[in-house]
Amino acid sequence: MLDQDAQPAETSKPEDYRQPFSLPKHWYYDRKVYEAEKEGIFGNAWLCAGHVSEFQKPGDFARIDFCDESVLVVCGADNVIRAMYNVCQHRGHQLVSERRGNLRKMIRCPYHSWVYGLDGALRKAAKQESVPGFPVAQLGLPQMKVDFCGQFVFFNADENAAPMAEMYPDLGKTMESDLPDLDRATFLEGDSQALPVNWKSLIDNVVEAYHFALSGPGHKSLAKTVDFDGFYRKKADNWLTYQFPATNEAESTPYPVDLKKVRGRKDGFVVFWMYPDTLIFSMTATGVTCMYRMPPTGPETMYADSAYYIPDERREDAATREAIVWMNTIVNAEDYSLSSSSFRGSKSKGFTRSHLLVNPCNDDSPFSEGPLEMVHRLFHDAADPFL
């Protein structure tokens, strides 16, 4: 592992310093900024619904919430996956409250029992026969665009949105190459938490590896599962990846690392961030991939929504189960604490904005915050026209 306390060589002068771009601090709590993000970012972004294995049978669905919206992604009777607003056209009641499951043959509103097909078309409004000419055919659920990338399903509210292959070039094939067994993985478990934090505070935390060996005990134990000398990072249009190969030494790791099962980069700690709020990562030597969403629900609130996927033969693997529990209870809790503290500090009069540590000579270092500068620019450029 690299020496965290080593002093850099004197290669530049103070006058050579370039201040990296970062968002103004009010972007982390201002309601006008949140409203601009609703329109400029989440109103036209590709948002992740889950792995394709979650939508294999007619009626299989996932409910995805973000900002002030709720969306149903459903496998239809014709095996076509569709995305539609989760809101009855009668009085606006949300149709489905469960996070995921199977709807069988129809979507029924729990308020007045209006019934929709799995394709979103209104089939029957209760007592509609009492209203001659009631326009059933015109009252289906509004639809969204659906696309696929790296074995995951995405949707977009913007009917004119460019396809994912254009907006995220090379992402799909890179994910399928570097994440373990995506084509054979199935849903294992998931969790959702409401957090009193601006969503960007958590995004800032997950896109950089600078803090891994420097922050709390959870991340320091995470650092013990990887080889810092083999760190790799790639930044591309609207996405980035950073990857650590598995450690060569299994001693003192937080869960049993079976080095005999390691298949190079594919079984290291591999992270993909996709604009705006999706993180997909694999955990060292476990065979498990996690999809992690971080959408806002207000200027100072968000969801942390996770789902784990794994091949059937690894579902009962003790080390894998131990790793998931460790990630859920130790590392995630630490991330939430770190992000919450940064969020609270953003309101302080003693703080002006983030001063990122970006090494212009070696931005491929795990300790350079070049990815954060990239992410901040993307968010700013998308939302600023709506302010």
C-alpha positions in Angstrom: 0.0 0.0 0.0 1.2 3.5 -0.7 2.6 5.6 2.1 -0.2 8.0 3.0 2.2 10.3 4.9 4.8 10.6 2.1 5.6 14.2 1.1 5.3 15.0 -2.6 8.4 16.1 -4.5 8.8 19.9 -5.1 7.6 20.0 -8.7 5.7 23.3 -8.9 5.5 26.8 -7.5 2.6 28.4 -5.7 2.0 30.7 -8.7 1.4 27.5 -10.9 -1.5 26.4 -8.8 -4.9 26.1 -10.5 -8.0 26.3 -8.3 -10.1 23.3 -9.3 -13.8 24.0 -10.1 -16.3 23.1 -7.3 -19.9 24.0 -6.7 -20.8 27.0 -4.6 -21.7 25.9 -1.1 -25.4 27.1 -1.4 -25.9 24.4 -4.0 -26.0 21.9 -1.1 -29.1 23.4 0.6 -30.8 26.0 -1.5 -34.4 25.2 -2.7 -34.0 27.1 -6.0 -31.0 24.9 -6.8 -33.0 21.8 -6.0 -35.8 23.0 -8.3 -33.2 23.6 -11.0 -31.8 20.1 -10.5 -35.3 18.6 -10.8 -35.6 20.1 -14.3 -32.1 20.2 -15.6 -30.7 17.0 -14.2 -33.4 14.5 -13.2 -35.9 15.7 -15.7 -33.8 14.4 -18.6 -31.3 11.9 -17.1 -31.1 8.1 -17.5 -32.0 6.7 -14.1 -31.4 3.1 -13.0 -34.3 0.8 -12.3 -32.4 -2.4 -11.5 -30.7 -5.4 -13.0 -32.5 -7.1 -15.9 -33.0 -10.2 -13.8 -35.6 -8.2 -11.8 -37.9 -8.0 -14.8 -38.0 -11.6 -16.2 -41.7 -12.5 -15.7 -44.9 -10.6 -16.6 -45.8 -8.4 -13.7 -42.3 -8.1 -12.3 -41.8 -4.5 -11.2 -39.6 -2.0 -9.4 -40.8 1.3 -8.0 -38.2 4.1 -8.3 -38.7 7.4 -6.4 -36.7 10.6 -7.0 -37.4 14.3 -6.5 -41.2 14.5 -6.3 -41.8 11.6 -8.7 -42.5 7.9 -8.4 -42.1 5.6 -11.4 -43.0 2.0 -12.0 -40.8 -0.1 -14.3 -42.8 -3.2 -15.2 -42.4 -6.3 -17.4 -45.6 -6.5 -19.5 -47.6 -9.5 -20.6 -45.7 -9.2 -23.9 -42.4 -9.4 -22.0 -41.6 -5.8 -22.9 -40.2 -3.7 -20.0 -41.9 -0.3 -19.7 -41.6 2.7 -17.4 -44.6 4.7 -16.4 -45.6 7.3 -13.7 -46.8 5.6 -10.5 -49.8 7.8 -10.2 -53.5 7.1 -10.9 -55.0 9.4 -13.5 -58.2 9.7 -11.4 -57.1 11.7 -8.4 -53.3 11.3 -8.3 -53.1 8.5 -5.8 -49.9 6.5 -6.0 -50.7 3.1 -7.4 -48.0 0.9 -5.9 -46.2 1.4 -2.5 -43.9 -1.6 -2.5 -40.3 -1.2 -3.7 -40.3 -4.3 -5.9 -42.3 -7.4 -6.5 -44.9 -8.9 -9.0 -48.2 -7.3 -10.0 -49.6 -10.4 -11.6 -51.9 -9.3 -14.3 -52.9 -5.7 -13.5 -52.2 -2.5 -11.6 -55.1 -1.6 -9.3 -55.4 1.8 -7.6 -56.0 1.2 -3.9 -58.2 4.4 -3.7 -61.1 3.9 -6.1 -60.1 0.7 -7.8 -59.2 2.0 -11.2 -57.5 -0.9 -13.1 -54.6 -0.6 -15.5 -52.9 -3.2 -17.6 -49.2 -4.1 -17.2 -48.7 -1.9 -20.3 -50.2 1.1 -18.4 -53.4 1.3 -20.4 -56.6 2.0 -18.3 -58.7 -1.1 -18.5 -61.6 0.0 -16.3 -62.7 2.8 -14.0 -65.1 1.6 -11.3 -68.7 2.5 -12.2 -67.6 4.0 -15.5 -70.8 2.7 -17.1 -72.7 5.5 -15.2 -70.9 8.1 -17.3 -71.7 7.6 -21.1 -68.7 8.0 -23.3 -66.2 8.0 -20.4 -62.7 8.3 -22.2 -61.0 5.1 -20.9 -58.7 4.9 -23.9 -57.3 8.4 -23.2 -56.4 7.9 -19.5 -53.5 5.5 -19.6 -50.4 6.0 -17.4 -47.9 8.4 -19.0 -44.8 6.5 -20.3 -41.1 7.1 -20.2 -38.2 5.9 -22.4 -36.5 2.7 -21.5 -32.9 1.6 -22.4 -30.3 -0.9 -21.3 -26.7 -0.7 -20.3 -24.4 -3.4 -18.9 -27.3 -5.7 -17.9 -29.1 -2.9 -16.1 -32.5 -1.2 -17.0 -32.7 2.5 -17.2 -35.5 5.0 -17.8 -35.7 8.7 -18.8 -38.6 11.2 -18.6 -37.3 13.1 -21.6 -38.9 11.6 -24.7 -36.1 13.3 -26.8 -33.2 11.9 -24.7 -30.3 10.4 -26.7 -29.8 6.7 -26.3 -27.6 5.4 -23.5 -24.9 4.2 -25.9 -24.5 7.8 -27.1 -24.6 9.5 -23.7 -22.4 6.9 -21.9 -20.0 5.7 -24.6 -18.3 2.3 -24.0 -19.9 2.0 -20.5 -21.9 -1.1 -21.1 -19.1 -3.3 -22.5 -16.7 -2.0 -19.8 -19.2 -2.9 -17.0 -19.7 -6.4 -18.5 -16.0 -6.9 -18.8 -15.0 -5.6 -15.3 -17.9 -6.5 -13.0 -18.4 -10.2 -11.9 -20.9 -12.4 -13.6 -23.5 -9.7 -14.6 -25.1 -11.9 -17.2 -25.8 -14.6 -14.5 -26.5 -12.4 -11.5 -29.9 -12.3 -9.8 -31.4 -10.1 -7.1 -30.4 -11.1 -3.6 -31.6 -8.3 -1.3 -32.1 -4.6 -1.1 -32.6 -1.7 1.3 -33.8 1.9 1.2 -33.1 4.7 3.7 -34.2 8.3 3.9 -31.3 10.5 4.9 -31.4 14.2 6.0 -28.6 15.0 3.6 -28.3 16.8 0.3 -27.8 14.1 -2.4 -24.6 15.6 -3.8 -22.9 15.3 -0.4 -23.1 11.5 -0.7 -22.2 11.6 -4.4 -19.1 13.6 -3.5 -18.1 10.8 -1.1 -18.5 7.8 -3.4 -16.8 9.1 -6.5 -13.4 9.7 -4.9 -11.1 7.1 -3.4 -9.0 9.8 -1.6 -10.6 9.0 1.8 -10.4 5.2 1.7 -7.3 4.8 3.9 -7.6 8.1 5.7 -11.1 8.3 7.2 -12.9 6.0 9.7 -12.2 2.4 10.7 -14.7 1.0 8.1 -12.8 2.5 5.2 -9.5 1.6 6.6 -10.6 -2.0 6.8 -11.9 -1.7 3.2 -8.4 -0.5 2.2 -7.0 -3.7 3.6 -8.9 -5.7 0.9 -7.3 -4.0 -2.0 -3.9 -3.2 -3.6 -3.4 0.5 -3.9 -0.4 0.0 -6.2 -2.7 -1.5 -8.8 -5.2 1.4 -8.8 -6.8 2.2 -12.1 -9.2 5.0 -13.1 -11.0 6.1 -16.2 -13.1 9.2 -16.8 -15.5 9.3 -19.8 -18.6 11.2 -21.0 -21.1 11.1 -18.1 -19.4 8.2 -16.3 -16.3 7.1 -14.5 -14.7 4.0 -13.0 -12.1 3.4 -10.5 -10.7 0.0 -9.6 -8.5 -1.7 -7.1 -7.2 -5.2 -7.6 -7.7 -7.6 -4.7 -5.0 -7.6 -2.1 -2.2 -10.2 -2.3 -2.5 -10.7 1.5 -5.6 -11.9 3.2 -4.5 -11.1 6.8 -6.5 -8.6 8.8 -9.2 -8.1 6.2 -12.7 -7.4 7.5 -14.2 -10.6 5.9 -12.5 -13.8 4.6 -10.9 -13.1 1.3 -10.4 -16.3 -0.6 -7.5 -15.5 -3.0 -8.0 -18.8 -4.8 -11.2 -17.4 -6.2 -9.9 -14.1 -7.4 -10.1 -13.5 -11.1 -7.9 -10.5 -11.5 -9.6 -7.1 -11.9 -13.1 -8.6 -12.1 -12.8 -9.7 -8.4 -11.3 -6.5 -7.1 -13.1 -3.5 -5.7 -14.6 -2.1 -8.9 -16.7 1.1 -8.9 -18.8 2.7 -11.7 -20.5 6.0 -11.3 -23.1 7.0 -13.9 -24.5 10.5 -14.1 -26.4 11.6 -12.2 -26.9 9.3 -9.1 -26.1 5.7 -9.9 -23.2 3.8 -8.4 -22.6 0.2 -9.4 -19.7 -1.6 -7.6 -18.3 -5.1 -6.8 -16.8 -6.1 -3.5 -13.4 -7.7 -3.4 -13.4 -11.5 -3.9 -17.2 -11.9 -3.3 -18.8 -12.3 -6.7 -21.4 -9.8 -5.7 -22.4 -6.6 -7.5 -24.3 -3.7 -5.8 -26.5 -1.1 -7.5 -26.7 2.0 -5.4 -29.0 5.0 -6.1 -28.8 8.4 -4.4 -31.7 10.6 -5.6 -32.8 13.8 -3.9 -36.3 14.1 -2.3 -35.8 17.8 -1.4 -32.9 20.3 -1.0 -31.8 18.7 2.2 -33.2 15.1 2.0 -32.5 12.1 -0.2 -32.9 8.3 -0.5 -30.0 5.9 -0.2 -31.3 2.8 -2.1 -29.2 -0.3 -2.6 -29.6 -3.7 -4.2 -27.2 -6.7 -4.3 -27.0 -9.2 -7.2 -25.1 -12.5 -7.3 -24.9 -15.7 -9.3 -27.0 -18.5 -7.8 -24.0 -20.7 -6.9 -22.6 -17.9 -4.6 -25.9 -17.0 -2.8 -25.0 -19.1 0.3 -21.3 -18.4 0.3 -20.5 -17.5 3.9 -17.7 -15.0 3.1 -20.0 -13.2 0.6 -22.8 -12.9 3.2 -20.3 -11.7 5.8 -19.0 -9.1 3.3 -22.5 -7.8 2.6 -23.4 -7.4 6.2 -20.1 -5.6 6.8 -20.8 -3.2 3.9 -24.3 -2.5 5.0 -23.6 -2.0 8.7 -20.1 -0.6 8.8 -19.0 1.0 5.6 -22.4 2.5 4.5 -23.0 3.8 8.0 -19.6 5.5 8.0 -20.3 7.0 4.6 -23.6 8.4 5.8 -21.8 9.9 8.8 -19.0 11.5 6.8 -21.5 12.9 4.2 -23.8 14.2 6.9 -20.9 16.1 8.6 -19.8 17.6 5.3 -23.4 18.6 4.5 -23.8 20.3 7.9 -20.5 22.1 7.5 -21.5 23.4 4.1 -23.9 25.8 5.9 -21.1 27.3 8.1 -20.0 30.9 7.7 -16.5 29.5 8.0 -16.8 27.5 4.8 -16.9 29.0 1.3 -16.7 26.0 -1.1 -14.8 22.8 -1.6 -11.1 23.2 -2.2 -10.4 20.0 -4.1 -7.0 18.3 -4.2 -6.4 17.7 -7.9 -3.0 16.6 -9.0 -2.5 18.0 -12.6 0.6 15.8 -13.1 -1.0 12.6 -11.8 -4.8 12.7 -11.8 -4.8 8.9 -12.1 -3.6 8.7 -8.4 -6.3 7.4 -6.0 -5.6 10.6 -3.9 -6.5 13.0 -6.7 -10.0 14.5 -6.6 -10.1 15.0 -10.4 -13.4 13.0 -10.5 -15.1 15.4 -8.1 -14.2 18.3 -10.3 -15.7 16.5 -13.3 -18.9 15.6 -11.4 -19.3 19.2 -10.1 -19.0 20.6 -13.6 -21.6 18.1 -15.0 -24.1 19.1 -12.3 -23.4 22.8 -12.7 -23.7 22.8 -16.5 -27.0 20.8 -16.4 -28.8 22.8 -13.6 -27.4 26.3 -14.0 -29.6 27.2 -17.0 -32.7 26.6 -14.9 -31.7 29.0 -12.1 
